[in-house]
Every structure is written in structure tokens, then in C-alpha cells.
Amino acid sequence: MRVLYLLNVSNSSQLTADSGYTFADLLAPALVDAGAEVTVASPVPAGDDRVHFERMLPASTKYRARFDPGMKGLVALMGRCRPEVVVANQIEAAPAIRAALLEAGVGARIAGYCHYLPFSFTDTGNLELDPAMDDGGLGRSVLLAFVAGLAACDRVLVHSAAAASWTTAAAARMGVELGEKLHVVPAPRDGRLVRDPAEAAPPDGQATGIYNHRLYAHYGTARFTQLARHLVAEAPVKLTVMDLFGKRSAERMRLDPSPERHLAELTATDGVTVTSDRGDRVRYRNLLADADFGIAPFRPGCPWSMSVIDCQGMGLPVIAPRTGWLAEHIDSELLFDTDEQAVQIAARLAGDAEFYRVHAKRAHASTADFAPAAVAARYLEAIA
């Protein structure tokens, strides 16, 4: 099977902060191992030397990625690669990909991977637009483009059962039935971030929590900051917060200045240490190894989190708000509805060694099915 993997890299200057790139870098070699011929089209190569590479310039903004897919370049790319399957990681680009295939005379299937959902659902079932995609009131247009992309795909892949439910519901509201073309295929875990949970020694009365998520406002960073103040004041806990972006471009800061604002607030919080892996995967692993537990983001309708999987693969229990995929994936004893409950869970992880050992093992075990080879097999079955 000839697979053309169209990778949208949103953070080409900070690749370790781009989960889509990490996903492709892990998955593409596993697809080759499983017998596929894979070409990754992106601003930078992904995978190993067996993975073919077609250079594509990154979109300068998140809106250009959705509304300006570059038809001329797509037609030329389809003609050169002549794929049997095109994987579209920017769902909104799927109609343009379909048109480019027609123009190039290539009869490939389109498999859209819903790497990012531009909406969420409230507990009462109301659909809400993602504020990160609603600058200048563009949120509804992004949502319509997303559903148009779903309609143009032959296969639709999502990370989780929760994401499948939300994507199906959003599409149905606009007259698009996904039916049997929808498949749940989780993202692969990073083998460099896997550790025997027996190596995760229980904390001795004082625990370090790590928050390794993007600091955008739409990730619920204000809610995390509130929780952080409770944790360091009311539990035997200190926190490490990762600055995943470093210095961002002026254009990205103009569109969304929230990471810098939240970073300043967290830096000024007693008991919180802000650090960076500086793009070094070994340093990132060491930061995780030095922590005792992870904290999930407060992102509404969270469909999946690679950073949560990173922690769990290292044998770190992750505490999480009871919402979205988190409520589906995280052990119920580590879910909370209030800051007070989160403080109690963190205090128990710090002081109850047996409780900690049990959840370290459960966290590690919860990622076993995300090994790249297992994910690649499910991926190829879904796009066939």
C-alpha cells in the first residue's frame, strides 16, 4: 500500500511541542515495518530513512492551514507520488485534496485523521466552538470546513471513543453521516518514554507533580493555575511546569498571547518551578523521571493527550478533571470534580505508598496498546 501522509506542522520551530509531528515520527516507521510504502509530506522529515520525504512549506498561521491548502502544490504532489491512500491530518483540507486527486487523475482514498477537534460539547450536550479557532468570529466557518472535510473523506480516524462520539454528533447536526467509515485508532506512545513502573519509587511524604501541556488559554491554563495554588498551599506537593514553546514568533503571539500571560503568572507562583526541555527528548524524559505524578489539562472536551500518555508510559499516575477522554482513560480514583478533591488525591499519592504503587502500575499498563507496532496495525486496517 502506497501511503502519502500529509502532515500539518503547526510548530516547526519547536518540533518537540508539536504532537502531530511526534505522532508521524513514531508511526511512519511502524507503518513501513508493517509493509506499507510511506511518504511524509511536511516541512521537515519524519520517521527514519526508509520513509520517503516530500518537502512542503508550513502554513504561516492556523487559519492558512485550514483555508489555504495550496491546490497547485497538492496537484503536483499527487502526480509525483501517485498514492493509493492519502492521510489528511488537516481535516479541513480534505475537499481540496479530493479536488487535487481528480485533477491529477489519481484514484486514491482519503483518510482523515481528526488530530484536533475545533469544538467541544458541554455536559448538557450543547456544541461549543473552540475559542482558539474563533478569532474574528471564524469559529463557525472552521467548524463548517471541518465537517465538509469529514464528508470528503473515505475514512475518518479519531483517537478515542469519546472523540468518535463527539465527531459523529457534530457531523450529524450538519447532515453528514459518518457510519462505517469512522474508526478509533489511538496515537502511538513514544518508546523512549517508557519505564518499568517498579522504577517509579513512591514519594516519601512529599511529591512533585508535573504539568507538561501547552499553556494556551483554551487548554484551561487559568483553571490549572488556580489548582496549582491550592496544591502547593494545601498538599505536600511542589510543581514543575513545562514551557513547551520558548520564545514564539511575533505572528503567533499576536494571534494568541495567552501562553506568555499564563507563563508569567505561573513563574510568580510560590512552589511552582517553570522549566523547559529545550527541545531535547532525553532532557524531557529526565524531567518526567524526576516527577512523581502528572496533571492533565482542563481543556474542554479533551479527545486525547500525548503528554498524559508520556507521563503514564513512565509509570506516573496522572490526576485529571472528570471530563472528556480523560474520564474515559484515567483511573476513576484519580479523577476529580473540585480542587479540594484534587488536593486529597495528590496528598494520598504523596503519603500512601501502596496507593501510589497501584496507580503507577495501572498508569503504565494503560498505554500498552499504544505501542507503535500495534497502532500501525490498527491504522492500516482502518485505511484499507
N, C-alpha and C positions, 0 to 999 in steps of 0.2 A: 504494500500500500504506500503510495507517494503522498506524504502529508506536508502541506505548506502551512506553517504556524505563523500567523500574523500577530506579532507581539507589540502591544502598545506600551512603551516605557514612559511613565509619567515623571520619573525622577532620574534622568540619565546621568546627572552629576552625582547622585547618591544611590548607586545601584543596590546597596545592601538595604536601603529603605524602601525599595520597590518590590513588593511581594509578587507582582506579576512576573518580573524578571527572574526572581528566585525560583518561582514555580517552573518556568520554562527551562531554567538551567538544570533543575533536578529531573524534570520529566523527559526532556528531549533525548538524553542518552538512554533512559529506560525504554523509550519507545523504539529506539534503534536496536537495543538488546532483544526486544520482542519481535523484531523482523521488519519494522517499518523503515522506509526511506524518508528522512525528515529534513526539511529546510526551514530554518527560522529566519523570518524577515523582520529585522529590528534595527535600531541604531547601533547596537553592539552585538557581537556574537554571544550565543548562549549554548550551553552544553559542551561536549568535547569535540575533538577533531573529526569525528565521524558524522557530526551534524553539519549539513550544508548551511551556508550563511548568505543572505541577501541583504545588503545594507539599505535601510530606509531611514530617512530623516525623522527625528522625533517631532511630534506636534508641539508647537510652542506654548499652547495653553490647553487646558482640559476641554474647552469648547471647540477648538480646532480639531481635536482628536475625534469629536463626535459629529461635527458638521462639515469638516473639510478633509475627507479621506484621501483626496488626490487620485481622481479617476484615471488620469493619463498614466501615472506610475503603476496603478493597480493593473491596468490592461497589459502593460508591458511585462509586469511581473508574472501574470498568469500565462502569458505566451512563452516566457522563458522556462518556467518551472513545470507547466502543464500538470498540475496536481490532480490527484483523484479525490482528495479531501482538503478543504481549506478550513483551518481553525481560526475563527474570528474572536479575538479576545476583547475587541471593542464592538459590542453588540450593535450599537447604533450604525456601524459601518457596513453591516450585512447587506442592506439593499444595494449599496454601491458595489460591493464585492460581487453580488449576483449580476449586476449590470456589466461589470468588467469581465466576468466569465463569459457572458453572452457575446460581448464584443470581441473577445479573444478566441471564441469558438471552442471553449474548454468546458466539458460537461462534468465538472466536479461538484461533489456535495459540499454544503456549508454547515459546519458545526460551530455553533456559537457558544462560547463559554461565558457565563454570567459572572465574571470576576468581581463586578461591582453592581449593586442594585441602587438605582437613583431614587429610591422611595423606601418607605417603611410602613408598617401597619401598627396602629395603636392596639391596646388590649381590647378595645371595643370594635375592632375591625375597620376603622377608618384609615384610608390610604393617605399618607402624608408625604409630600415632596421632600427630597433630601436638600437641606439648605445649602450644602456645598455645591449643588448644581443649579441654584436658583438666583444667581447674580443677575440683576437686571430683569428679574421675572422670567428667566429662561427655564425654570424647573419643569413646567408642564410641557414645553417643547422637547426637553431632554427625555421626559417620560414617554411622550408620543414617539420620538425617534427610537427609543429603546424597544417599545412594543412593535414598531414597524420592523426593527431588526429581528425580533423573535419570529415574526411572520415570514421573513425572508430565509430563515434557517431550515435546513432539513433535520438537524439535530440540535437540541438545546441542552447544554450541560450546566448543572448547578452544583454547589459544594455540599449541600446538606438537605435533609428532609424539610427543615424549616424554610430554606431558600426555595425549594421546589414548591411548597405551599404558597409562599408569597408571590413568586413569579407567575404561577398558574392563575392566582386570583387577580393580579394586576392585568395580565393579558386578557382574561375573560371579561373584565369590565370594559374592555375596548374591542370586544368581538373577535379576539384571536384565541383559538383553542389549540393548546399545545399537545394534548393527547399523548400518544405513544412516542412522540419524538423527544420528550423530556426524560433526561437521565440524571441521576445523582452520582457524581464522581468527585470524591474529595480531593483536596490538594495533597501532594506528597510531602512527607516530613523530610527534613534535612538530616541525612545520616551523620553529619559532623556534629549535630546537636542531639545525640542520643547517648544516654548514660545509664548504667545499671542503677536502679533506684536504691540498691543497697549502699551505693557510694554517697547518697544524699543523707548525711548524718542528721538526725533530729536536732533542732536547736536546743540549747540548754537554758531555757527561760527567756532568751532574748532572740528575736527573729528579724531577719532582713527580708523585706518584700521588694520585688522589682516590678516596675511598670515600664514595659518595652513597646509602647504603642505610639502612633503618630499623635502629635499634640494639637491637632485641628480641633476647633470648637465642635464640629459635628461628630467627633468621636466621644463627646461627653466629657471633655477635659475639665470643664468647670466643676462637674459633679465629682470627678476623681480628685480634684484639688480640695474640695470640701471634705471628702472621705479621708484624704491624706492627713489633713489637720486633726481629724478625730483619731486616726490610727496612732499617730506619733504621740498624741497627748494622753490617750486613754488605754493603750495596749503596750506591752513590752516589745515595741516594733520600731525599727528605723526603715526608711525607704530609699531605694535607688530609682531614679527616674532617668530614662534614656532620652537624650536629644538625638533623634534619628536623622535630622535634616542638616544640622550645622548652619552655615550661612546660605540662605536661599537667594535666588535671583530677585532683582527688584520687581520683575513682572509677576512672579509668584506671590511675593509679599503684597503687591498692590491688590491682587485678586482676593487674597485671604491673609490678613495679618495676624490671625488668631494664634498660630503656633508661637510666635515671638512674645505675644502678650502673656500666654499661659506659661511659657518658659520662665519669664521674669517673675511671675507670681510663685512658681514652684521653687525657683532658686532662692527666693526670700523666705521660704518656709522652714522653720527650725525642724530638725530631724529628717530633712529631705536632702539627699545628695544628687545633683544632676551630673550626669557623665555621658560620654559618647564612646562608641566602639571604633570611631574614626574610620569606618568602612572596613575594618579588619575582622574577618569571621572568627579567628582564633580569640581575639580580644572579646568579642561578643560571647563566645562560649564561656570564657573565663568569668565574665560578669554574671552570666546565668549560674555558673557553678558556685559563685560566692554568695548567691541568694538562697533563701530558704523556701520562699513561696512566690508565686506570681499573682498579679492583679489584672483581671480582664477589663477591657474598656467599657464605658457606658454608652456605646454607640447604639442608637435606636435601631431595632430590627436587625441586629448583628447577624449576618448569614454565615460567618466563618472568620477565624483569625489565625493567621500563620504565627503570630507572636505568642498566642496562647499555646499552640502546638509545640513551638520551640521550648517553652517552659516545661510542658508536660513530658516531652521526649527526654528532657534532662532529669526527670523524676521530681519536678517541683509541683506540689499541689497548687492549683490556681483557684482563688476565690473570685466570685463573679456575681453581678446582679442577675436576678431571676428574669431573664428576658431573651427572646430570640433563640438563636442557635446555642447560645451559652446554656440556657435552661435545658436544651436537648443533650448537650455534650458533657457538661460539668457534673460531677457527682453532687447529688442533692444536698449532702451535708455541708458543701462548700458554697451553696447559693445563699444570697441574702436579699432582703427587700429594703432594709434600712441600714443606716450607718452603724447603729447600735449592734445589729446582728453581725455585721462585718467585723466590728471590733471584737466581739465574742469569739468568732471563728478564728481570727488572727491570733488572739490570746491563747486559744486552745492549741493551735499549731505550734506556738512558741513554747508551751509548757507541758503538753501531753505527748510524750514520745511515741506511745503506741498509736495514738490517733494520727500523728504525723507519718509514721512508717506505713500505715494502711493506705493513706491517701497519696503518698509518694508512689507506692506500687500501682495504685489504681490510675494515677495520672499517666505514668509510663505505659501501662497496658492499653490505655485508651487511644494511643497513637499507633499501635501495632499494625493496624490495617492500612496505615498511610505510608508504608514503605514504598519507595518509587516503583519497584517492580510490580507490586500488587496494584498500585494506582494505574500504571501503564496498561496492564491487562484489562482493567475496567474501562479505561479510556478508549482503547482500540475496539473493544466490544461495543461501546456506545456509539462510536462514529462510523462503524462498519455499514 
